[in-house]
Amino acid sequence: MKKLLFGLFAALVTASFLGGAARADELQQLPPNLQKAYQDLDPTVLVGPSMLRDFKPKHGPPWTIGFASSYAGNTWRVAAMNRLMNVLLPEAQKAGLVKDVIITQSDLKDAVQIQQMRQLVDQGVDIIFLCCSNPTALNQTIKYAYDKGVPVVSYDGFVTAPEATSAMANYIDGGYQLAKSVIEKIGGKGNILMVSGIAGVNTSDSFDKGALKAFAEYPNIKLIGTVQGKWTDQIAQVEVQKFLATHPERLDGIVLQSPAEIGVLQALLQSGRPMVPMSLQGEFGAACYWRQHPEWADSGFYIWPPGGEIYFGWNVVLRILEGQGPKIQSIVRPVMKYSLADAKAQLPENCKIDDPNWLEPKAEEWFPSSMADAMMLRPSDPMTWKPGK
């Protein structure tokens, strides 16, 4: 009996670590270098065989795409929408692939997003993609869309509906790497403030899990507080100002989720306290301060570059419409480090520390064709694909 119980326990541990046999089997279909992105992944991310691997749209191109966005109120969303409407959509229209994109905004209200997604399905869109949503709240609506022949792609975050495909970075690993970069910059000891994103959104929660994992590895690191920046510089600035006003103890570093860098930087500058190292994720303003003060940081990290991420999701959307067949439920890529030289190459000479624009990796660097092809059963360049190819 003891052996049986031990065997059951071991099986449960293995299943929770790997996500079950299906999780391991599907990952083994990927090249070894791509499998690395799935290490230490949030265990609720689905990586079984994709239910969209044999999907075929109801008709050929041009298609109508629905974008069920959850929020529009920060610089990240502005940059993503700019890439979508001024680059990605015109390219796809010129190639004869896309007729139009219908955009909805739910202002972080799950019930509103659910209603909007159902309306998009009933309006006759051919596919829906969405950003940064609650991991479970939309599941029934995703199934509703799937049953109506409308697939759903979640980008910059994941959903737990088996019918969907998620396109994402490994946010736990991102939080871990960013936190570790700050910890090492301050010599492995000191007091750290964490500026989180939006509690309950899987991207934010996963980042925090990774950061907490890094803190736990250093006994001389003390997390003295966490505030919610809500991925908005103005909110992050106010919350950090309030924290600094009520916590006179020494502060040695800040680990944050961006967009918040500019707001946190301004809060520190206005507080009169010494500047401390903080994690960098691509806002121009913070990169400009780094250029002026090279000793401030050793590296920055791309975790969710706005233009890169929407390109990632858009590329997957087109490939699914073209019947390329994702092998796996979640397409995961690693985070990417960037240097001060990389930042300087993108910054204007007269940069300002309040500039709300974003550093971006090249699209082919963030979601390389080789990676995209390896994730598909019938890969093809989505922009040169033709019906019947």
Salt bridges, closest charged atoms under 4 A:
GLU26 OE1 - ARG53 NH2 3.51
ASP40 OD2 - LYS213 NZ 3.29
ASP42 OD2 - LYS209 NZ 3.19
ASP107 OD2 - LYS109 NZ 3.31
ASP126 OD1 - HIS59 NE2 2.76
ASP147 OD2 - LYS143 NZ 2.80
GLU239 OE2 - LYS242 NZ 3.10
ASP252 OD1 - ARG250 NE 2.44
ASP298 OD1 - LYS185 NZ 2.99
ASP373 OD1 - ARG319 NH1 3.02
